[in-house]
Amino acid sequence: MSTRRTTQDEYAAIIEEDARGELRPVPGTAEVSEDYLEVKRGRPAAGTKREELVTRTFKVSKKMDDDIAVKSKYLGKDKSYVIRAAVSEYLDRHKH
């Protein structure tokens, strides 16, 4: 597995590919549907059961925070969504 970080220019190229409809998943990576891990804002409708959310606080490097911000802007989602998706993917890949 590569440890090289994606550059801002590479992110821009990826966004352009997606805008042209040419973006394809990299073999071996996970693809997450748009509604996966979606957390709706506001109160749920009466009688709707929802999983309880808890708040976690942790530290990340400035670089990682910048990467999360770029990804959240690209997806049009908030940073919490990106972090939940990343943690969920990690847990799915590392089940025992």
N, C-alpha and C positions, 0 to 999 in steps of 0.2 A: 504494500500500500504506500502511495506517495505521501511525503510529508510537505511537499511544496505547497505554498499558499497561492490561491487564485488572486491575480492582480485586479485592480479596479478596471483596467482596460479589458481584461478578459471577461469580467462581469458585464461591462457595457456591450461586448460582442455577443454574449449570451442573451442579453435582453433584446438586442437587435434581431438575433435569430428567432427568438420567440415571437416577436412582433411580426415577422415575415411568415410565421407558421412553420419554420424549418427546424425548430428545436426538438431534439430526440433524446430520450433518456440514455444515460451512459450504462452500458451493460454491467450488471452486478449492483446497481444502485436501486434504492427504493423509490417508488412513485406513490405519492400520497394524494388522494382525491381532495378536491376543494373543500368538501364539507367535513373531512376527517379532523377530529379534535376541535371543531368549531364551537366556540362558546358565545352564545348570544348575549347581547347586552340587555339590561333591564330585567324586570320580573317576568318569570314564565307565566303562561296562561294558567288560570286556576285548574288544579287537578293534574298538572303536568309534573311528572317525576323527573328530576334531574340529579345527576351525580353531584355530590357535594364537592366544592373546590376548596383547597387549602392554600394558604400563602406560604411560599418558601423564599428565603433570602439567602443569596450566595454571591460571591465575588467572581468576576471574570476580568480578563485582561482588556485593556483599551482596544486592542486589535480585534478581539473576539466580539466586543460590544459593537464596534464599527461594522463587522461582518454581519451581525444580527440585524443591525439597522438597515444595511443594504438589502438583505434578504427580505425583511419585513416591508420595506418600501416596494421592492419588486413584486411581492405577492399582494400588496395592498392590505396587509394584516398588521396587527400590533406585534410588538416584540415578544409578548407572552405567548402568542400563538406559535411563533417560530421556535421558541424554547420548548414548549410542550411537544411540538412535532419532533424536534431533535431528540428529546428524552424518550419519547415513545418509540421512535425508530431504534434508538440504542437498546432499549429494553427488549424490543422484539428480536433484535439480532443476537442478543446475549442471554437468551433464556437458558436455564439449566435443567 
